[in-house]
Amino acid sequence: MRFAKIVGYLKPIGPVVVGISLGFTLSLLSVSWVDDICDPSWKDNAIEEISSQEGDLKAAGKPNSFLEVNEDDEDVQPRIIPYKQVNNEGQVKKPVRTRYASMELGIRENLFAGVLTSKNTINTLGVSVNRTISHHLDMVVFFTGMTNRKTPQGMQVVTHGDERPMWNMYQTIKYILEHFIDEYNWFYLTQDDTYTQADRIKAMVPHLSMNRMLYMGSPEEFIGGKMEGRYCFGGFGYLLSRALLLRLQAFLENCRNDILSARPDEWLGRCIIDYTDTNCVDEHEGLHYDRFEMGKNSDLSKEQSDQFKNTLTVHPVSDPEQMYRLHKHFTEMELQKSYDEIEKIQAEIKNVSVLAFEGNRSAMWPVGVSPPFKPKTRFEVLKWEYFTEDSLYSCLDGSPKCELQGIDKMDVADAIDMAMGELNKKYMPVLHLKKQQLINGYRRFDPTRGMEYTLDLRVEAVTQKGRSRSITKRVHLVRPLSNLEIIPMPYVTEATRIHIILPLTKEDTGLVKLFLEVYGSNGLQKKENAILTILFIYDLLQAQQVSQNDIFADVKAQITSYERKFTGVKVPWISVKTDTPSQIKFMDIISKKHPVDTLFFTATVNTIINTEFLNRCRMNSISNWQVFFPIHFKDFNPDLAYQGQEPPAKIDLVKDAGHFDRNAFDEACFYNSDYMTTRTHLTADLQENEELLETLDFYEMFVKYSGLHVFRAIEPALHQKYVQQACNPHLSEDIYHRCVQSSLEGLGSRTQLALVLFEQEQGNST
């Protein structure tokens, strides 16, 4: 009865419940399970997710899920796409950052230059083009169908494998689109028989709108005159915008199949006109593409037309000699323009300085050069060096007088010649001055402006009537510092593993314990990406007694304890037997045991190693480019520096605590490949002088026998405790002298040494 009553109550609402359930079911079936992407910054993440599910691509992709990007409407300013972390089942992918900031920000270089050449002219005209434009432009690539067996050095050459001109042009445009379209805004194409004013081309393109469809050069009509439009003649070169090449990219295959032409520049022009509706122009936004046609018997000295003076390109150039003469002529023109601008600016400064409070005295001399350095204390006063035409009275070895020779003699001779030239420029034609003698000469280096000279010259003054008289003139000159130049360097990272090489002798056993403690705390505990290799050096007698009395037994025991303390850490060591220790001999043994890409750091037992220095070692050592010799900070003798007081636990880098030891060259960072190459160059001289292995150190070897940059700089992160060192008399005279000088200068400062001498004299007098 109860069940019948319940069924009776539910009958009226049964259809309602069924209807609601059916409605929910149908609505769920009709809803898409992929959300729309509303935030454009998530576009890349959405593409990655969908592309990973190829089977569901058609079902999941929606027309409005992705933003359309139009290259023609690209913003000039770089855009930063923010990275947003996405949690995928608890696993977070680490973002891959680009190597350079310019890549991440989407910043492109301005100008790419491509030179069309051939196997018959690449070693003549091609080389001359490279020498005249490569130092002005960031990227110059030579395109050719075939090459000779001997490719010129220092040139980037792309070979297409076919000598047909039209095929080469097609392959050149295709190669540019595949490799350089994302790196440059403008593309300049020319032939190897064209001289290019590269600095003028480079200065012009920043003033052109990079997102315009521009085809700029020397407009010419097509052969026969039937086709409408104009193409750019290849002999004078032409500029192509990035936007134009991107528009052309989709139709490049059609151009290759549909357009037939005997000339590659005409073929490219027809392709651009047909598919981008862009004609060649020689003027855009007020900028003109000036060019000059070189005649067969043209005389550069007689060419005075404005067209020749303002030209961007000259064509045709018959041989490399003519290319170099053109470059010399235009370089002299640009140099004279610079001189004229300098004189104009100097005159304006003089005119304006008259209105100043101090009048003309407010204008610094020379005009436009930084004012002299003003010392704040007597210790900062710059020192003047006295010299004559034959002698210098400020010598590197501390002697009072030495012979003026080498670069110093050239410097003094150049200063005297410049002084006589300026004097004659001032007094001619009334007087003609001839140098008789340099009475006094003074020079000093001012870090804010350059090298300053003061010369007292005895000259013979000859009048127009032939009368002469000997007079003395004082002349002031300044050799100003030129603009700093940023030298491009290969890319390096701080992820390279360093192999630290520590040679030890019997005298070093008392200090190695402190070295290992510091290395353990700074390197092993911090899991520094470095490996320590110890070189135990025995003499012949010590090697014979090693089984009974090993002088390095305690050191080896300490190494074993560290290997047990730090799990997975090994400190390899090598035993060497010799009576004539030498850096090169030891390195020959170690070099053979490591791959060529190994980065070495040769240390001493006094060296305090930390992470900051190791990173600098990695950044300043560049394979096949540069070796690094740091100048460490060495503490003074504590007995002299602190006069019996307890030295502080941490010594600051101050002048009373120590000095940067410029005479020490034991510490060095270099790659094994660079050492092996330099060592090979040393082999020829070893046949004549076998003692070179014992008398040379790393520094002299790299300076004399390698073409690498030898970088020498003070290193505040590299610290050494004071230890009285013994100099090896078997080394060369220069190395032994540097060692003795390092020992003497490391005793204390001049003030501290003077105080000790004063106390000794006071004690002797009593």
C-alpha positions in Angstrom: 0.0 0.0 0.0 2.7 2.4 0.9 4.6 1.7 -2.4 1.4 2.3 -4.4 0.9 5.6 -2.7 4.5 6.7 -3.5 4.1 5.7 -7.2 0.8 7.6 -7.3 2.6 10.8 -6.1 5.5 10.5 -8.6 3.4 9.9 -11.7 2.5 13.6 -12.2 6.1 14.8 -12.0 7.7 11.9 -13.9 7.6 13.5 -17.3 9.2 16.7 -15.9 12.2 14.8 -14.4 12.7 12.9 -17.6 12.6 16.1 -19.6 15.1 18.0 -17.4 17.5 15.0 -17.6 17.2 14.8 -21.3 17.8 18.5 -21.7 21.0 18.5 -19.6 22.3 15.5 -21.6 21.7 17.2 -25.0 23.3 20.5 -23.8 26.4 18.7 -22.6 26.8 16.9 -25.9 26.5 20.1 -27.9 29.3 22.0 -25.9 32.9 22.1 -27.3 35.4 21.0 -24.8 38.2 23.4 -26.1 38.1 26.9 -24.7 38.7 29.9 -26.9 42.0 31.6 -26.5 41.3 35.1 -25.6 44.7 36.2 -24.4 47.1 36.6 -27.3 50.1 36.1 -25.0 49.0 32.4 -24.7 49.1 31.8 -28.4 52.3 29.9 -28.5 51.2 27.7 -25.6 48.0 26.8 -27.4 49.8 26.0 -30.6 52.1 23.7 -28.7 49.2 21.8 -27.0 47.2 21.3 -30.2 50.1 20.3 -32.4 51.0 17.6 -29.9 47.6 16.0 -30.6 47.5 15.5 -34.3 44.4 13.2 -34.3 42.3 15.9 -32.6 43.5 18.8 -34.6 40.5 19.1 -36.9 38.0 18.8 -34.1 39.8 21.0 -31.6 41.0 23.9 -33.8 38.6 26.9 -34.1 39.0 29.7 -36.7 39.0 32.4 -33.9 41.5 30.6 -31.6 44.6 32.1 -33.1 45.5 35.7 -33.9 46.4 36.7 -37.5 49.9 38.3 -37.8 50.4 40.5 -40.9 54.0 41.2 -41.7 53.2 44.4 -43.5 51.7 45.9 -40.4 54.6 44.9 -38.2 55.4 47.5 -35.5 58.8 49.2 -35.7 59.3 48.9 -32.0 60.4 45.5 -30.5 57.7 43.5 -28.7 58.4 41.4 -25.6 56.2 38.2 -25.4 55.7 37.5 -21.7 56.4 34.0 -20.6 53.6 32.4 -18.5 54.2 29.2 -16.6 51.7 26.4 -17.3 51.3 23.5 -14.9 50.8 20.2 -16.7 50.1 17.4 -14.3 52.6 18.8 -11.8 55.5 18.9 -14.3 56.7 22.4 -15.2 58.8 22.8 -18.3 61.8 25.1 -17.9 61.7 27.9 -20.5 64.4 27.9 -23.1 65.9 31.4 -23.2 67.6 32.7 -26.4 71.3 33.3 -26.4 71.2 37.0 -27.0 68.8 39.7 -25.8 68.4 41.0 -29.4 66.9 37.7 -30.4 64.4 37.6 -27.6 63.4 41.2 -28.2 63.1 40.7 -32.0 65.8 43.4 -32.8 67.3 43.0 -36.2 70.5 44.5 -37.8 70.1 47.1 -40.4 72.0 46.0 -43.5 73.1 42.7 -45.2 75.4 42.9 -48.2 75.5 40.1 -50.8 78.1 40.2 -53.6 77.5 38.2 -56.8 80.9 36.9 -58.0 82.3 33.9 -60.1 85.1 31.4 -59.9 87.2 33.5 -62.3 87.0 36.8 -60.4 86.5 35.8 -56.7 90.3 35.8 -56.1 90.8 39.2 -57.8 87.8 41.5 -57.8 86.1 39.6 -55.1 89.0 40.0 -52.7 89.2 43.8 -53.5 85.5 44.2 -52.8 85.9 42.4 -49.5 88.8 44.6 -48.4 87.0 47.8 -49.3 83.6 47.2 -47.7 83.9 44.4 -45.1 85.2 46.7 -42.3 82.2 49.0 -42.8 79.4 46.4 -42.9 78.4 43.8 -40.3 77.7 41.0 -42.8 79.1 40.5 -46.3 78.5 37.2 -48.1 79.8 36.3 -51.6 77.6 34.2 -53.8 79.1 32.2 -56.7 78.2 29.3 -58.9 81.5 27.5 -58.6 84.8 28.2 -56.7 88.4 27.5 -57.3 90.3 25.0 -55.2 91.9 27.9 -53.2 89.2 29.9 -51.5 90.3 33.4 -50.3 90.8 33.6 -46.5 88.6 35.9 -44.4 85.6 35.8 -46.8 82.2 34.1 -46.3 81.5 32.3 -49.6 78.3 30.5 -50.6 78.6 28.1 -53.6 75.4 27.2 -55.5 77.0 24.6 -57.8 75.9 26.0 -61.1 77.3 28.8 -63.3 74.0 29.9 -64.9 73.5 33.5 -64.0 69.7 33.3 -63.6 70.0 30.1 -61.5 72.6 31.8 -59.3 70.3 34.8 -58.7 67.4 32.5 -57.8 69.5 30.5 -55.4 70.9 33.7 -53.8 67.5 35.1 -53.0 66.4 31.7 -51.7 69.5 31.4 -49.5 68.9 34.9 -48.1 65.3 34.1 -47.3 66.3 30.9 -45.5 69.2 32.2 -43.5 69.1 36.0 -43.0 65.5 37.2 -43.5 64.9 37.3 -39.7 68.2 39.0 -38.8 68.3 42.1 -41.1 65.9 44.9 -42.3 67.6 45.8 -45.6 69.4 43.7 -48.2 72.0 45.2 -50.5 73.0 43.1 -53.6 75.8 44.1 -55.9 78.4 42.7 -58.3 82.1 42.2 -57.8 82.9 44.8 -60.5 81.2 47.5 -58.6 82.8 49.8 -56.0 80.5 50.6 -53.1 80.7 53.5 -50.7 79.8 51.1 -47.9 79.7 53.8 -45.1 77.3 55.9 -47.1 75.0 52.9 -47.8 75.1 52.0 -44.2 74.3 55.6 -43.1 71.3 55.8 -45.6 69.3 52.7 -44.6 68.4 53.8 -41.1 66.5 56.8 -42.6 64.3 54.5 -44.7 61.1 52.9 -43.4 61.8 49.3 -42.9 58.2 48.0 -43.4 57.8 49.6 -46.8 57.9 47.6 -50.1 61.0 49.2 -51.5 63.1 48.2 -54.5 65.8 50.9 -54.8 68.7 51.3 -57.3 69.3 52.5 -60.8 66.0 52.2 -62.8 66.4 50.7 -66.3 63.8 49.8 -69.0 63.5 46.2 -70.0 65.1 45.1 -73.3 62.6 45.7 -76.1 60.5 48.1 -74.0 57.4 45.9 -74.3 57.1 45.2 -70.6 55.8 48.0 -68.3 57.8 49.0 -65.3 61.5 49.3 -64.5 64.0 47.0 -63.0 67.2 47.9 -61.0 70.4 47.5 -63.0 72.7 45.1 -61.2 75.9 46.9 -62.1 75.1 49.8 -59.7 73.7 47.5 -56.9 70.2 47.8 -55.4 68.5 47.7 -52.0 65.6 45.3 -51.2 63.5 45.8 -48.1 62.7 42.9 -45.8 58.9 43.4 -46.4 59.5 43.1 -50.1 61.4 39.8 -49.8 58.8 38.4 -47.5 56.0 39.2 -50.0 58.2 37.6 -52.8 58.9 34.4 -50.9 55.7 32.7 -51.8 56.1 33.3 -55.5 59.8 32.6 -55.9 59.2 29.1 -57.4 56.7 30.5 -59.9 59.3 33.1 -61.0 61.9 30.4 -61.6 59.5 28.4 -63.7 57.6 31.1 -65.6 60.1 33.9 -66.2 62.9 33.5 -68.8 65.7 36.1 -69.0 69.3 36.2 -70.0 70.2 38.8 -67.4 69.7 38.0 -63.6 68.9 41.5 -62.7 66.1 41.7 -65.3 64.8 38.3 -64.1 64.6 39.5 -60.5 63.0 42.8 -61.6 60.3 41.1 -63.6 59.6 38.8 -60.7 59.3 41.7 -58.2 57.0 43.7 -60.6 54.7 40.7 -61.5 54.1 39.5 -57.9 54.6 42.5 -55.7 53.7 45.4 -58.1 56.8 47.3 -57.0 59.0 49.2 -59.5 62.6 50.2 -59.1 63.1 53.7 -57.9 66.2 55.9 -57.3 64.5 58.3 -54.8 62.5 57.6 -51.7 61.5 59.9 -48.8 64.0 62.5 -50.0 66.9 60.1 -50.2 68.6 59.5 -53.6 70.4 56.5 -54.8 73.3 58.2 -56.6 75.6 56.3 -58.9 78.5 57.0 -61.3 79.4 55.2 -64.5 83.2 54.8 -64.8 84.6 55.5 -68.3 87.5 53.6 -69.8 90.0 56.4 -69.4 88.6 58.2 -66.4 91.0 60.2 -64.3 89.9 60.3 -60.7 91.9 63.4 -59.9 90.0 65.4 -62.6 86.5 64.1 -61.6 84.9 67.2 -59.8 81.2 66.7 -60.6 78.7 66.5 -57.7 77.4 63.2 -59.1 80.9 61.7 -58.6 81.4 63.2 -55.2 78.0 62.1 -53.8 77.9 58.7 -55.5 77.0 55.5 -53.6 78.4 53.1 -56.2 80.8 53.2 -59.2 80.5 50.8 -62.1 82.2 49.2 -64.0 85.6 48.5 -62.2 88.0 46.7 -64.5 90.6 45.4 -62.0 91.5 45.3 -58.3 94.0 48.2 -58.7 91.3 50.5 -59.9 89.1 49.3 -57.0 91.8 50.3 -54.5 92.4 53.7 -56.2 88.7 54.5 -56.0 88.7 53.5 -52.3 91.7 55.6 -51.6 90.2 58.6 -53.4 86.8 58.4 -51.6 88.5 57.8 -48.2 90.6 60.9 -48.6 87.5 62.9 -49.5 85.7 61.6 -46.3 88.8 62.4 -44.2 89.0 65.9 -45.6 85.3 66.4 -44.8 86.0 65.3 -41.2 88.8 67.8 -40.9 86.7 70.6 -42.3 83.9 69.8 -39.8 86.4 69.8 -37.0 87.8 73.2 -38.0 84.2 74.5 -38.3 83.3 73.3 -34.8 86.5 74.7 -33.3 85.7 78.1 -34.8 82.2 78.0 -33.4 83.5 77.1 -29.9 86.0 80.0 -30.0 83.2 82.4 -31.1 80.9 81.2 -28.3 83.6 81.3 -25.7 84.0 85.1 -26.1 80.6 85.5 -24.6 81.5 83.5 -21.5 82.4 85.1 -18.1 86.1 84.4 -18.4 86.2 85.2 -22.2 88.5 83.0 -24.4 90.2 81.6 -21.3 87.1 79.5 -20.6 87.7 77.5 -23.8 90.0 74.5 -23.2 93.1 73.8 -25.2 93.0 72.1 -27.6 89.5 73.0 -28.6 87.2 70.1 -28.3 89.5 67.9 -26.2 88.8 67.1 -22.6 90.3 69.4 -19.9 93.4 68.3 -18.1 93.1 66.0 -15.1 93.0 67.8 -11.8 94.5 65.9 -8.9 92.7 65.9 -5.5 95.7 64.9 -3.5 99.5 65.1 -4.0 99.5 61.3 -4.6 97.4 61.8 -7.8 99.7 64.3 -9.4 100.7 63.1 -12.9 104.4 62.6 -13.4 106.3 64.3 -16.3 109.0 62.3 -18.1 112.0 64.2 -19.3 113.7 63.2 -22.6 116.0 64.3 -25.4 116.4 63.0 -28.9 118.7 60.3 -27.7 117.9 59.5 -24.0 115.0 59.0 -21.7 115.3 59.9 -18.0 112.4 57.8 -16.7 113.3 54.1 -17.3 111.2 51.0 -16.6 114.0 49.3 -14.6 114.4 52.3 -12.3 117.8 53.5 -13.7 118.2 57.3 -14.0 119.0 57.3 -17.7 118.5 54.9 -20.6 118.7 55.0 -24.4 115.6 56.3 -26.3 114.7 53.4 -28.7 111.9 51.5 -30.2 108.4 52.8 -29.9 109.5 55.7 -27.6 111.9 57.0 -30.2 109.2 56.8 -32.9 106.8 58.7 -30.5 109.3 61.5 -29.9 110.3 61.8 -33.6 106.6 62.0 -34.5 106.0 64.8 -31.9 108.9 66.8 -33.2 107.8 66.5 -36.8 104.3 67.5 -35.9 105.6 70.5 -34.0 107.7 71.7 -36.9 104.8 71.3 -39.3 102.4 73.4 -37.1 105.1 76.1 -36.6 105.7 76.4 -40.4 101.9 76.4 -41.0 101.6 79.4 -38.6 104.6 81.5 -39.8 104.8 80.8 -43.5 105.3 82.4 -45.9 106.9 85.2 -43.8 109.3 82.8 -42.1 110.5 79.3 -42.9 111.6 77.3 -39.8 114.2 74.5 -39.8 114.8 72.3 -36.8 118.3 72.4 -35.3 118.0 70.7 -31.9 115.6 69.5 -29.3 116.8 71.2 -26.1 114.3 69.9 -23.6 111.4 67.5 -23.9 108.6 66.6 -21.4 105.7 64.3 -21.7 103.0 62.8 -19.5 100.0 60.6 -20.0 96.7 62.2 -18.9 94.0 59.5 -18.7 91.3 62.0 -19.4 92.7 63.5 -22.7 95.8 61.6 -23.9 99.6 62.1 -24.1 100.8 65.7 -23.5 104.1 67.0 -24.8 106.1 70.2 -24.1 109.1 70.7 -26.4 111.8 73.4 -26.3 113.1 73.5 -29.9 116.0 75.5 -31.3 115.1 76.3 -34.8 116.6 78.3 -37.7 114.2 81.1 -38.9 114.8 82.0 -42.6 113.0 85.1 -44.0 111.8 85.6 -47.5 115.0 87.6 -48.3 117.2 84.7 -47.1 118.3 86.1 -43.8 118.4 83.5 -41.0 118.6 83.5 -37.2 118.6 80.8 -34.5 115.7 81.1 -32.1 114.1 79.0 -29.4 110.4 78.1 -29.4 108.4 76.2 -26.7 105.6 74.1 -28.2 102.8 72.3 -26.5 101.1 69.3 -28.2 98.5 66.8 -27.3 98.0 63.3 -28.8 94.3 62.9 -27.9 92.7 59.6 -27.1 90.6 58.3 -30.0 87.1 56.9 -29.7 86.8 53.6 -28.0 86.2 50.7 -30.4 84.0 47.7 -29.4 85.8 44.6 -30.6 83.5 41.7 -31.5 84.2 38.6 -29.4 83.1 35.0 -29.8 80.3 33.8 -27.6 81.3 32.1 -24.3 79.3 30.9 -21.3 79.9 30.3 -17.6 78.9 26.6 -17.9 82.4 25.4 -19.0 84.1 23.0 -16.6 87.6 24.2 -15.4 90.4 21.8 -14.8 92.6 23.4 -12.1 96.2 22.3 -12.3 98.3 22.7 -9.1 102.0 21.8 -9.3 103.6 21.0 -5.9 107.2 20.7 -4.8 108.7 19.8 -1.5 108.7 23.5 -0.4 104.9 23.7 -0.9 103.9 20.8 1.4 103.4 23.2 4.3 101.0 25.4 2.4 98.9 22.8 0.5 96.7 22.1 3.6 95.3 25.6 3.6 94.9 25.5 -0.2 92.8 22.3 0.0 90.7 23.7 2.9 89.8 26.8 0.9 89.2 24.8 -2.3 86.9 22.4 -0.3 84.8 25.2 1.1 84.7 27.3 -2.1 84.6 24.6 -4.6 83.6 21.2 -3.3 80.9 22.3 -0.9 79.4 24.7 -3.4 79.6 22.0 -6.1 81.6 24.2 -8.4 82.0 22.9 -12.0 85.7 22.4 -11.6 88.2 19.5 -11.2 91.4 19.8 -9.3 94.5 17.9 -10.6 97.6 17.9 -8.4 101.1 17.5 -9.9 103.6 16.1 -7.5 107.1 17.1 -8.5 110.0 14.9 -7.3 113.7 15.4 -7.9 115.8 12.3 -8.8 116.8 11.6 -5.1 113.3 12.0 -3.8 111.9 9.7 -6.5 114.4 7.0 -5.5 113.3 7.2 -1.8 109.5 7.4 -2.5 108.8 3.9 -1.3 110.6 4.5 2.1 109.9 8.2 2.6 107.3 9.8 0.4 107.6 13.6 0.9 103.9 14.0 -0.3 102.5 11.2 1.9 100.6 13.7 4.1 99.2 15.5 1.1 97.9 12.3 -0.4 96.3 11.3 2.8 94.5 14.6 3.0 93.3 14.1 -0.6 91.9 10.7 0.4 90.1 12.2 3.4 88.4 14.9 1.1 87.3 12.2 -1.4 85.6 10.3 1.5 84.1 13.5 2.9 82.6 14.7 -0.4 80.8 11.7 -2.1 81.5 11.4 -5.8 84.4 13.8 -5.8 87.8 12.7 -7.1 91.1 14.7 -6.9 93.4 13.0 -9.5 97.2 13.4 -9.1 100.2 12.8 -11.2 103.8 12.2 -10.1 106.6 13.7 -12.1 110.4 13.1 -11.7 112.7 15.9 -12.9 115.6 18.0 -11.7 114.7 21.0 -14.0 111.1 22.0 -13.3 109.4 23.7 -16.2 105.8 24.8 -16.8 105.9 23.6 -20.4 107.3 20.2 -19.5 104.5 19.6 -17.0 101.8 20.9 -19.3 102.9 18.5 -22.0 102.1 15.6 -19.7 98.8 17.0 -18.6 97.7 18.1 -22.1 98.0 14.5 -23.5 95.6 13.3 -20.8 92.7 15.7 -21.6 90.5 16.4 -24.6 91.3 19.4 -26.9 88.3 21.4 -25.6 89.5 21.3 -22.0 89.8 24.7 -20.2 92.8 24.8 -17.9 93.6 27.1 -15.0 97.2 26.8 -13.7 97.3 27.8 -10.0 99.9 28.1 -7.3 99.7 26.8 -3.8 99.2 30.4 -2.5 96.2 31.0 -4.7 92.8 31.5 -3.1 90.2 30.2 -5.5 86.5 31.3 -5.5 83.5 31.2 -7.8 83.7 34.8 -8.9 87.2 34.3 -10.3 86.4 31.0 -11.9 83.5 32.6 -13.8 85.9 35.3 -15.0 88.3 32.7 -16.1 85.6 31.1 -18.2 84.5 34.4 -19.8 88.0 35.7 -20.5 89.3 32.5 -22.0 88.1 32.0 -25.6 89.1 29.0 -27.7 91.1 29.9 -30.7 90.9 33.6 -29.8 92.2 34.6 -26.4 94.2 33.4 -23.3 93.8 35.1 -19.9 96.7 35.9 -17.5 95.1 37.5 -14.3 97.0 39.9 -12.1 96.4 38.7 -8.5 96.3 40.8 -5.3 99.2 39.7 -3.1 99.4 40.6 0.6 102.5 42.4 2.0 104.7 40.8 4.5 102.6 41.0 7.7 105.7 41.8 9.8 106.2 45.0 7.9 102.5 45.8 7.1 101.2 45.4 10.7 104.3 46.1 12.7 103.9 43.1 15.1 100.1 43.4 15.4 97.8 40.6 14.5 96.7 40.8 10.8 92.9 41.0 10.3 91.0 37.8 9.4 89.9 39.3 6.1 92.3 41.6 4.3 90.8 44.3 2.2 92.2 45.4 -1.2 93.9 48.6 0.0 97.3 50.0 -0.7 98.7 49.4 2.8 97.6 45.7 2.8 99.1 44.6 -0.5 99.4 45.2 -4.2 98.5 43.8 -7.6 101.6 41.8 -8.6 102.3 42.8 -12.2 105.5 40.6 -12.2 103.7 37.3 -11.6 102.7 35.2 -14.5 102.2 31.7 -12.9 98.4 31.8 -13.0 96.8 31.4 -16.5 93.6 30.3 -18.1 93.7 28.8 -21.6 92.2 26.0 -23.7 94.0 22.8 -24.4 93.6 23.3 -28.2 95.3 26.7 -28.0 98.2 25.2 -25.9 98.7 22.4 -28.4 98.7 24.7 -31.4 101.2 27.1 -29.7 103.3 24.2 -28.6 103.5 23.0 -32.2 104.8 26.4 -33.3 107.5 26.1 -30.7 108.9 22.9 -32.1 110.9 24.5 -34.8 112.9 26.7 -32.4 113.4 23.7 -30.1 115.6 22.0 -32.7 118.0 24.9 -32.5 117.8 25.6 -28.7 116.7 22.7 -26.6 116.8 24.8 -23.4 113.7 26.7 -24.5 111.5 24.2 -22.6 113.2 25.1 -19.3 113.6 28.9 -19.9 110.2 29.8 -21.2 107.0 30.2 -19.2 103.4 30.1 -20.5 103.2 33.9 -20.9 106.3 34.2 -23.1 105.2 31.1 -25.1 101.8 32.5 -26.0 103.1 36.0 -26.8 105.9 34.7 -29.1 104.5 31.6 -30.7 100.7 32.1 -30.9 98.5 34.5 -32.8 96.0 34.7 -29.9 95.0 37.7 -27.9 96.9 37.6 -24.6 94.6 39.3 -22.2 96.3 40.7 -19.0 94.2 42.4 -16.4 94.0 42.9 -12.6 91.8 40.4 -10.9 90.3 41.6 -7.6 88.7 38.2 -6.9 92.1 36.4 -7.1 94.0 36.7 -3.8 97.3 35.4 -2.6 98.8 35.3 0.9 102.3 36.5 1.5 104.9 33.8 1.1 108.6 34.4 0.6 109.2 32.8 -2.8 112.4 31.3 -4.2 113.3 32.2 -7.8 114.5 29.5 -10.2 117.9 30.5 -11.7 117.5 28.0 -14.6 114.7 30.1 -16.2 115.4 32.9 -18.7 117.0 36.1 -17.5 113.7 38.1 -18.0 111.6 35.5 -16.0 114.2 35.4 -13.2 114.3 39.2 -13.1 110.5 39.4 -12.9 110.5 36.9 -10.0 113.1 38.8 -8.1 111.2 42.1 -8.7 108.0 40.4 -7.5 109.7 39.3 -4.3 111.1 42.7 -3.5 107.9 44.7 -4.3 105.9 42.2 -2.2 107.6 43.1 1.0 105.7 46.2 1.7 104.7 49.7 0.6 107.2 52.5 0.2 106.0 54.1 3.4 106.3 50.9 5.4 109.8 50.2 4.0 110.9 53.7 4.7 109.6 53.4 8.3 111.6 50.2 8.8 114.8 51.8 7.5 114.2 54.9 9.7 113.9 52.7 12.8 117.0 50.8 11.9 119.0 54.0 11.5 117.6 55.2 14.8 118.7 52.0 16.5 122.2 52.1 14.9 122.7 55.7 16.0 121.9 54.9 19.6 
